[in-house]
Amino acid sequence: MSSTAHTANIPTPFRLLLRIHLLQMRRKFRSARDQSSLLVGALIVFLTGYTILASGLFYRALHFAGRFPGLGEMLIERMIYLLFSFLFLLLLFSNIVIGYTNLFRNKETAFLITLPISAQDIFRWKFLESALLASWAFLLLIAPLLGAYGLEQNAPWHFYLLGPVLIALFIVLPAVFGCWVAITIARHLDRRLFQLLTVLVVLLTFIGLSAYWKPQVLDEENLETRVISVLDRLLTKTRFSQFPFLPSYWLSSGVLHWVEGALSAAVFFVLVLLSNVGFFGLLAFTKTGRFFYSALSATHSRSHVLGQWEWFRNWTALRRQFHYRAGAMEYLLRLVPRLEPDTRALLLKDMRVFWRDTAQWGQTLVLFALIGVYISNLRYFTQQLANPFWVHLISYMNLAACSLNLATLTTRFVFPQFSLEGKRLWIVGLAPLGLVRVVKAKLLLSITASLIVTLPLIWISCDMLKLPLAQKFYFAGAIIVMTFTLNTLAIGLGALYPNMKEDQPSKIVSGFGGTFCLVLSFLYIVASVLLLSFGSPWGGMDFLTPNFKVLGWIGFAVLSVALGWLPYRWGLHRVATFEH
């Protein structure tokens, strides 16, 4: 009897994994707090300030849209549907990428599969971990929005209790579908075919979205019709967000009906969402483990043993193995003047590792596709801009959008570069290259790649806005300075807060150092755009004196140098004394 009671107290493997990782998270937080309580406090203050500021901005935007007589409710309703539909698609893609990496490219998964733990329990834990990693940014965005919407609509108190429940239910479905797609990809596609299909899908998505969202130009006859009819024509291409089988439609309808007081209709959509979450979640937690195991086995068993044996039998092919032929990337790096061979080898290694990691450059392709859709529609948007004030405002909003895209790239891809060396860092440290030059080489590569992306982006977007040549050079110069600052900030903080135990960039970025880098990048962009707008010589704020405009430029320069140079120097000092 006592033996039976003792066995009943033993936790299941899934509960044990969950308990261990919760304990690790708590100890990591305590360690970060003990090492730098000031940084932890600054992070908490920023998150609190962000919540208040974002809620205020959302409230003002919703209040502004709601003031249109006869149209406000329609605009707000359509924006809610559209927002949640896009967030669902982004969550789905994020879960596919992170789920694929976490399930099939993770050392912990390879270790757990060798233990006497069922594949179903391993999948349960990895599924939960992937869902949290993919959804934390969504939670950070949507919480202030729901709060502001409830305040603007004078929602009852129980709406604020329902919101977290609906969000928790909503993130389950893209997590389940994303993991299923990741398992299907891992089971049936090799890396090279998956890369080609990813590029093809992104290109087709970009072409389709650009054609679908091409705005309609209304003639004078249309403008004389009823305003609601005209607005309905303008919003015709957003009706896909009201497709009744989308999970985002259930969430949006539940929120809208609950605020309006139609509790019976709201409860219906909540139950629809709950039933689907229960059904698909039960399938994921009880039946997906065996498919995960077969996909993992297929991924690890893919090899080119037969092809290597055929090459061995072919003497000509065997000789070619001993005659190294440089690839396209190496030929490209050889064109760079004054680039030493050891630095070139390191840069070539990083470029090839990035290309072979489909999960990383796949996210970059999707981000570029969204940016391409944004730029392609700027020319239609600017056709209605005639007031210099709005042209000035939109131009700096475009600068903010381009710099936020740059901050996303630097935080996601540049910050984890030093940590990705992992346990192999001692090999690089013993090489003549040295760790300090390793960091400098990574910075050189990241700045070059960022400039290749950001300079054409800001120039093309300014051209779409029909800005004069002087303003194009002004914004191009600003984005160059911001590129250097954001890259040095990410490299410096990555060296100051390394995580050598993780081999997944998404987990490295989700830690304290990555979050702190994102916070500082966001604050720097906000401050820089404001300072540059104050110092702008082209319209806008005419009440500012010339001396004040000069102070705006000086403030931008000082802020850029301080925020970029200081963390970089501290990171180099940390690396110089680093012992692995």
For each residue, the residues with C-beta under 8 A, 3 or more apart:
1: 4 5
2: 5 6
3: 6 7
4: 1 7 8
5: 1 2 8 9
6: 2 3 9 10
7: 3 4 10
8: 4 5
9: 5 6
10: 6 7
11: 15 16 19
12: 15 16 121
13: 16 17 117 118 121
14: 17 18 121 124 125
15: 11 12 18 19
16: 11 12 13 19 20
17: 13 14 20 21 112 121 125
18: 14 15 21 22 125 128
19: 11 15 16 22 23
20: 16 17 23 24
21: 17 18 24 25 125 129
22: 18 19 25 26
23: 19 20 26 27
24: 20 21 27 28
25: 21 22 28 29
26: 22 23 29 30
27: 23 24 30 31
28: 24 25 31 32 511 512
29: 25 26 32 33
30: 26 27 33 34
31: 27 28 34 35
32: 28 29 35 36 39 40 512
33: 29 30 36 37 40
34: 30 31 37
35: 31 32
36: 32 33 39 40
37: 33 34 40 41
38: 41 42
39: 32 36 42 43 512 516
40: 32 33 36 37 43 44 512
41: 37 38 44 45
42: 38 39 45 46 519
43: 39 40 46 47 512 515 516 519
44: 40 41 47 48
45: 41 42 48 49
46: 42 43 49 50 519 523
47: 43 44 50 51
48: 44 45 51 52
49: 45 46 52 53
50: 46 47 53 54 140 144
51: 47 48 54 55 143 144
52: 48 49 55 56
53: 49 50 56 57
54: 50 51 57 58 141 144 145 148
55: 51 52 58 59 144 147 148 151
56: 52 53 59 60 148
57: 53 54 60 61 148
58: 54 55 61 62 144 145 147 148 149
59: 55 56 62 63 148 151 152
60: 56 57 63 64
61: 57 58 64 65
62: 58 59 65 66 76 148 149 152
63: 59 60 66 67 152
64: 60 61 67
65: 61 62 68 72 75 76 79
66: 62 63 72 73 75 76 152
67: 63 64 72
68: 65 71 72 75
69: 72
70: 227 228
71: 68 74 75 227 228 231
72: 65 66 67 68 69 75 76
73: 66 76 77
74: 71 77 78 228 231
75: 65 66 68 71 72 78 79 231
76: 62 65 66 72 73 79 80 149
77: 73 74 80 81 256
78: 74 75 81 82 235 238 241
79: 65 75 76 82 83
80: 76 77 83 84 149 252 255 256
81: 77 78 84 85 238 241 242 248 249 252
82: 78 79 85 86 238 241
83: 79 80 86 87 145
84: 80 81 87 88 170 241 248 249 251 252
85: 81 82 88 89 240 241 246 248 249 252
86: 82 83 89 90 241
87: 83 84 90 91 138 141 142 248
88: 84 85 91 92 170 173 174 246 247 248
89: 85 86 92 93
90: 86 87 93 94 138
91: 87 88 94 95 134 135 138 171 174 175 178
92: 88 89 95 96 174 177 178 181
93: 89 90 96 97 178 366
94: 90 91 97 98 134 135 174 178
95: 91 92 98 99 130 131 134 174 175 177 178 179 182
96: 92 93 99 100 178 181 182 185
97: 93 94 100 101 359 362 363
98: 94 95 101 102 130 133 134 178 359 506
99: 95 96 102 103 126 127 130 134 175 178 179 181 182
100: 96 97 103 104 105 182 185 186 359
101: 97 98 104 105 106 359 504 506
102: 98 99 105 106 109 126 129 130 133 504 506
103: 99 100 106 109 123 126 130 179 182 183 186 292 295 296
104: 100 101 109 182 186 295 296 299
105: 100 101 102 357 359 503 504
106: 101 102 103 109 110 126 503 504
107: 110 111 503
108: 111 112
109: 102 103 104 106 112 113 122 126 296
110: 106 107 113 114 300
111: 107 108 114 115
112: 17 108 109 115 117 122 125
113: 109 110 117 119 122 293 296
114: 110 111
115: 111 112
116:
117: 13 112 113 121 122
118: 13 121 122 289
119: 113 122 123 289 290 292 293 296
120: 123 124 285 286 288 289 290 292
121: 12 13 14 17 117 118 124 125 289
122: 109 112 113 117 118 119 125 126 289 292
123: 103 119 120 126 127 179 284 288 289 292
124: 14 120 121 127 128 285 289
125: 14 17 18 21 112 121 122 128 129
126: 99 102 103 106 109 122 123 129 130
127: 99 123 124 130 131 175 176 179 284 285 288
128: 18 124 125 131 132
129: 21 102 125 126 132 133
130: 95 98 99 102 103 126 127 133 134 175 178 179
131: 95 127 128 134 135 171 172 175
132: 128 129 135 136
133: 98 102 129 130 136 506 507 510
134: 91 94 95 98 99 130 131 138 174 175 178
135: 91 94 131 132 138 139 171 175
136: 132 133 139 140 510
137: 140 141
138: 87 90 91 134 135 141 142 171
139: 135 136 142 143 167 171
140: 50 136 137 143
141: 54 87 137 138 144 145
142: 87 138 139 145 146 167
143: 51 139 140 146 147 163 167
144: 50 51 54 55 58 141 147 148
145: 54 58 83 141 142 148 149
146: 142 143 149 150 163 167 255
147: 55 58 143 144 150 151 160 163
148: 54 55 56 57 58 59 62 144 145 151 152
149: 58 62 76 80 145 146 152 153 155 255 259
150: 146 147 153 155 159 160 163 259
151: 55 59 147 148 154 155
152: 59 62 63 66 148 149
153: 149 150 259
154: 151
155: 149 150 151 159 160 258 259
156: 159 261
157: 160 161
158: 161 162
159: 150 155 156 162 163 258 259
160: 147 150 155 157 163
161: 157 158 164 165
162: 158 159 165 166 254 258 270
163: 143 146 147 150 159 160 166 167 255
164: 161 167 168
165: 161 162 168 169
166: 162 163 169 170 251 254 255 270 273
167: 139 142 143 146 163 164 170 171
168: 164 165 171 172
169: 165 166 172 251 273 274 277
170: 84 88 166 167 173 247 248 251 273
171: 91 131 135 138 139 167 168 174 175
172: 131 168 169 175 176 277 280 281
173: 88 170 176 177 247 276 277 280
174: 88 91 92 94 95 134 171 177 178 247
175: 91 95 99 127 130 131 134 135 171 172 178 179
176: 127 172 173 179 180 280 281 283 284
177: 92 95 173 174 180 181 280
178: 91 92 93 94 95 96 98 99 130 134 174 175 181 182
179: 95 99 103 123 127 130 175 176 182 183 284 288
180: 176 177 183 184 284 288
181: 92 96 99 177 178 184 185
182: 95 96 99 100 103 104 178 179 185 186
183: 103 179 180 186 187 288 291 292 295
184: 180 181 187 188 295
185: 96 100 181 182 188 189 194
186: 100 103 104 182 183 189 295 296 298 299
187: 183 184 291 294 295 298 299
188: 184 185
189: 185 186 193 194 197
190: 193 194 302
191: 194 195 356 358
192: 195 196
193: 189 190 196 197
194: 185 189 190 191 197 198 358
195: 191 192 198 199 358
196: 192 193 199 200
197: 189 193 194 200 201
198: 194 195 201 202 358 362 365
199: 195 196 202 203 365
200: 196 197 203 204
201: 197 198 204 205
202: 198 199 205 206 365 366 368 369
203: 199 200 206 207 369
204: 200 201 207 208
205: 201 202 208 209 366 369
206: 202 203 209 210 369 372 373
207: 203 204 210 211
208: 204 205 211 212
209: 205 206 212 213 369 373
210: 206 207 213 214 372 373 376 377
211: 207 208 214
212: 208 209 237
213: 209 210 237 373 377
214: 210 211 377 380
215: 234 377 380 381
216: 233 234 236
217: 380 383
218: 222 223 230 233 234
219: 222 223
220: 223 224
221: 224 225
222: 218 219 225 230 233
223: 218 219 220 230
224: 220 221
225: 221 222 229 230
226: 229 230
227: 70 71 230 231
228: 70 71 74 231 232
229: 225 226 232 233
230: 218 222 223 225 226 227 233 234
231: 71 74 75 227 228 234 235
232: 228 229 235 236
233: 216 218 222 229 230 236
234: 215 216 218 230 231
235: 78 231 232 238 239
236: 216 232 233 239
237: 212 213 240
238: 78 81 82 235 241
239: 235 236 242
240: 85 237 243
241: 78 81 82 84 85 86 238 246 248 249 252
242: 81 239 249
243: 240 246 249
244: 249
245: 249
246: 85 88 241 243 249 250
247: 88 170 173 174 250 251 273 276
248: 81 84 85 87 88 170 241 251 252
249: 81 84 85 241 242 243 244 245 246 252 253
250: 246 247 253 254 269 270 272 273 276
251: 84 166 169 170 247 248 254 255 269 273
252: 80 81 84 85 241 248 249 255 256
253: 249 250 256 257 265 266 269
254: 162 166 250 251 257 258 266 269 270 273
255: 80 146 149 163 166 251 252 258 259 266
256: 77 80 252 253 259 260
257: 253 254 260 262 263 265 266 269
258: 155 159 162 254 255 261 262 263 266
259: 149 150 153 155 159 255 256
260: 256 257
261: 156 258
262: 257 258 265 266
263: 257 258 266 267
264: 267 268
265: 253 257 262 268 269
266: 253 254 255 257 258 262 263 269 270
267: 263 264 270 271
268: 264 265 271 272
269: 250 251 253 254 257 265 266 272 273
270: 162 166 250 254 266 267 273 274
271: 267 268 274 275
272: 250 268 269 275 276
273: 166 169 170 247 250 251 254 269 270 276 277
274: 169 270 271 277 278
275: 271 272 278 279
276: 173 247 250 272 273 279 280
277: 169 172 173 273 274 280 281
278: 274 275 281 282
279: 275 276 282 283
280: 172 173 176 177 276 277 283 284
281: 172 176 277 278 284 285
282: 278 279 285 286
283: 176 279 280 286 287 288
284: 123 127 176 179 180 280 281 287 288
285: 120 124 127 281 282 288
286: 120 282 283
287: 283 284 290 291
288: 120 123 127 179 180 183 283 284 285 291 292
289: 118 119 120 121 122 123 124 292 293
290: 119 120 287 293 294
291: 183 187 287 288 294 295
292: 103 119 120 122 123 183 288 289 295 296
293: 113 119 289 290 296 297
294: 187 290 291 297 298
295: 103 104 183 184 186 187 291 292 298 299
296: 103 104 109 113 119 186 292 293 299 300
297: 293 294 300 301
298: 186 187 294 295 301 302
299: 104 186 187 295 296 302
300: 110 296 297
301: 297 298
302: 190 298 299
303:
304: 307 308
305: 308 309
306: 309 310
307: 304 310 311
308: 304 305 311 312
309: 305 306 312 313
310: 306 307 313 314 317
311: 307 308 314 317 318 321
312: 308 309 318
313: 309 310
314: 310 311 317 318
315: 318 319
316: 319 320
317: 310 311 314 320 321
318: 311 312 314 315 321 322
319: 315 316 322 323
320: 316 317 323 325
321: 311 317 318
322: 318 319
323: 319 320
324:
325: 320
326: 330 331 334
327: 330 331
328: 331 332
329: 332 333 348 351 352
330: 326 327 333 334 344 348
331: 326 327 328 334 335
332: 328 329 335
333: 329 330 336 339 344 347 348
334: 326 330 331 339 344
335: 331 332
336: 333 339 344
337:
338:
339: 333 334 336 343 344 347
340: 343 344
341: 344 345
342: 345 346 431 432 433 437
343: 339 340 346 347 433 437 441 444
344: 330 333 334 336 339 340 341 347 348
345: 341 342 348 349
346: 342 343 349 350 428 433 438 441 442
347: 333 339 343 344 350 351 441 444 445
348: 329 330 333 344 345 351 352
349: 345 346 352 353
350: 346 347 353 354 417 442 445
351: 329 347 348 354 355 445
352: 329 348 349 355 356
353: 349 350 356 357 420
354: 350 351 357 360 361 413
355: 351 352 361
356: 191 352 353
357: 105 353 354 360 361
358: 191 194 195 198 361 362
359: 97 98 100 101 105 362 363
360: 354 357 363 364 413 505
361: 354 355 357 358 364 365
362: 97 198 358 359 365 366
363: 97 359 360 366 367 412
364: 360 361 367 368 409 413
365: 198 199 202 361 362 368 369
366: 93 202 205 362 363 369 370
367: 363 364 370 371 405 408 409
368: 202 364 365 371 372 453
369: 202 203 205 206 209 365 366 372 373
370: 366 367 373 374
371: 367 368 374 375 405 457
372: 206 210 368 369 375 376
373: 206 209 210 213 369 370 376 377
374: 370 371 377 378 401 461
375: 371 372 378 457 460 461 464
376: 210 372 373 379
377: 210 213 214 215 373 374 380 381
378: 374 375 381 382 398 461 464 465
379: 376 382 383 464
380: 214 215 217 377 383
381: 215 377 378 384 385 394
382: 378 379 385 391 394 464 465 466
383: 217 379 380
384: 381
385: 381 382 390 391 394 465
386: 390
387: 390 391
388: 391 392 539 540
389: 392 393 539 540
390: 385 386 387 393 394
391: 382 385 387 388 394 395 465 467 539
392: 388 389 395 396 533 536 538 539 540
393: 389 390 396 397 540
394: 381 382 385 390 391 397 398 465
395: 391 392 398 399 462 465 467 471 475
396: 392 393 399 400 529 532 533 536
397: 393 394 400 401
398: 378 394 395 401 402 458 461 462 465 475
399: 395 396 402 403 458 475 478 479 529 532
400: 396 397 403 404 525 526 529
401: 374 397 398 404 405 461
402: 398 399 405 406 454 457 458 461 479
403: 399 400 406 407 479 482 486 525 528 529
404: 400 401 407 408 522 525
405: 367 371 401 402 408 409 454 457
406: 402 403 409 410 450 453 454 479 482 483 486
407: 403 404 410 411 486 518 521 522 525
408: 367 404 405 411 412
409: 364 367 405 406 412 413 414 450 453
410: 406 407 413 414 415 446 450 486 487 489 490 517 521
411: 407 408 414 415 490 509 514 517 518 521
412: 363 408 409 415 505 509
413: 354 360 364 409 410 416 417 446 505
414: 409 410 411 417 442 446 450 487 490 491 494
415: 410 411 412 490 491 493 494 508 509 513 514 517
416: 413 419 420 494 499 505 508 509 514
417: 350 413 414 420 442 446 491 494
418: 421 438 439 442 491 494 495 498 575
419: 416 422 494 498 499 500 502 508
420: 353 416 417 503 505 508
421: 418 424 425 428 438 500
422: 419 425 500 501 502 503
423: 426 500 580
424: 421 427 428
425: 421 422 428 429 435 500 580
426: 423 429 430 580
427: 424 430 431
428: 346 421 424 425 431 433 435 438
429: 425 426 434 435 578 580
430: 426 427
431: 342 427 428 434
432: 342
433: 342 343 346 428 437 438 441
434: 429 431 437 438
435: 425 428 429 438 439 575 576 578
436: 439 440 572 575 576
437: 342 343 433 434 440 441
438: 346 418 421 428 433 434 435 441 442 575
439: 418 435 436 442 443 491 495 571 572 575
440: 436 437 443 444 572
441: 343 346 347 433 437 438 444 445
442: 346 350 414 417 418 438 439 445 446 491
443: 439 440 446 447 487 488 491 568
444: 343 347 440 441 447 448
445: 347 350 351 441 442 448 449
446: 410 413 414 417 442 443 449 450 487 490 491
447: 443 444 450 451 483 484 487
448: 444 445 451 452
449: 445 446 452 453
450: 406 409 410 414 446 447 453 454 483 486 487
451: 447 448 454 455 480 483
452: 448 449 455 456
453: 368 406 409 449 450 456 457
454: 402 405 406 450 451 457 458 479 483
455: 451 452 458 459 476 479 480
456: 452 453 459 460
457: 371 375 402 405 453 454 460 461
458: 398 399 402 454 455 461 462 475 476 479
459: 455 456 462 463 472 476
460: 375 456 457 463 464
461: 374 375 378 398 401 402 457 458 464 465
462: 395 398 458 459 465 467 471 472 475 476
463: 459 460 466 467 472
464: 375 378 379 382 460 461
465: 378 382 385 391 394 395 398 461 462
466: 382 463
467: 391 395 462 463 471 472 475
468: 471 472
469: 472 473
470: 473 474 538
471: 395 462 467 468 474 475 538
472: 459 462 463 467 468 469 475 476
473: 469 470 476 477
474: 470 471 477 478 536
475: 395 398 399 458 462 467 471 472 478 479
476: 455 458 459 462 472 473 479 480
477: 473 474 480 481
478: 399 474 475 481 482 528 532 556
479: 399 402 403 406 454 455 458 475 476 482 483
480: 451 455 476 477 483 484
481: 477 478 484 485 556 557 560
482: 403 406 478 479 485 486 524 525 528 560
483: 406 447 450 451 454 479 480 486 487
484: 447 480 481 487 488 560 564
485: 481 482 488 489 524 560 561 563 564
486: 403 406 407 410 450 482 483 489 490 521 524 564
487: 410 414 443 446 447 450 483 484 490 491 564
488: 443 484 485 491 492 564 565 567 568
489: 410 485 486 492 493 517 520 521 524 563 564 567 568
490: 410 411 414 415 446 486 487 493 494 517 521
491: 414 415 417 418 439 442 443 446 487 488 494 495 568 571
492: 488 489 495 496 564 566 567 568 569 570 571 572
493: 415 489 490 496 497 513 516 517 520 567 571
494: 414 415 416 417 418 419 490 491 497 498 513 517 571
495: 418 439 491 492 498 571 572 574 575
496: 492 493 513 567 570 571 574
497: 493 494 511 512 513 514 516
498: 418 419 494 495 513
499: 416 419 502 507 508 511 513
500: 419 421 422 423 425 580
501: 422
502: 419 422 499 507 508 511
503: 105 106 107 420 422
504: 101 102 105 106 507 508
505: 360 412 413 416 420 508 509
506: 98 101 102 133 509 510
507: 133 499 502 504 510 511
508: 415 416 419 420 499 502 504 505 511 513 514
509: 411 412 415 416 505 506 514 518
510: 133 136 506 507 514 515
511: 28 497 499 502 507 508 514 515
512: 28 32 39 40 43 497 515 516
513: 415 493 494 496 497 498 499 508 516 517
514: 411 415 416 497 508 509 510 511 517 518
515: 43 510 511 512 518 519
516: 39 43 493 497 512 513 519 520
517: 410 411 415 489 490 493 494 513 514 520 521
518: 407 411 509 514 515 521 522
519: 42 43 46 515 516 522 523
520: 489 493 516 517 523 524 563
521: 407 410 411 486 489 490 517 518 524 525
522: 404 407 518 519 525 526
523: 46 519 520 526 527
524: 482 485 486 489 520 521 527 528 559 560 563
525: 400 403 404 407 482 521 522 528 529
526: 400 522 523 529 530
527: 523 524 530 531 559
528: 403 478 482 524 525 531 532 556 559 560
529: 396 399 400 403 525 526 532 533
530: 526 527 533 534
531: 527 528 534 535 552 553 555 556 559
532: 396 399 478 528 529 535 536 552 553 556
533: 392 396 529 530 536 540 541 552
534: 530 531 541 544 548 549 551 552
535: 531 532 549 550 551 552 553 556
536: 392 396 474 532 533 539 540 541 549
537: 549
538: 392 470 471
539: 388 389 391 392 536 542
540: 388 389 392 393 533 536
541: 533 534 536 544
542: 539
543:
544: 534 541 548 549 552
545: 548 549
546: 549 550
547: 550 551
548: 534 544 545 551 552
549: 534 535 536 537 544 545 546 552 553
550: 535 546 547 553 554
551: 534 535 547 548 554 555
552: 531 532 533 534 535 544 548 549 555 556
553: 531 532 535 549 550 556 557
554: 550 551 557 558
555: 531 551 552 558 559
556: 478 481 528 531 532 535 552 553 559 560
557: 481 553 554 560 561
558: 554 555 561 562
559: 524 527 528 531 555 556 562 563
560: 481 482 484 485 524 528 556 557 563 564
561: 485 557 558 564 565
562: 558 559 565 566
563: 485 489 520 524 559 560 566 567
564: 484 485 486 487 488 489 492 560 561 567 568
565: 488 561 562 568 569
566: 492 562 563 569 570
567: 488 489 492 493 496 563 564 570 571
568: 443 488 489 491 492 564 565 571 572
569: 492 565 566 572 573
570: 492 496 566 567 573 574
571: 439 491 492 493 494 495 496 567 568 574 575
572: 436 439 440 492 495 568 569 575 576
573: 569 570 576 577
574: 495 496 570 571 577 578
575: 418 435 436 438 439 495 571 572 578
576: 435 436 572 573
577: 573 574
578: 429 435 574 575
579:
580: 423 425 426 429 500
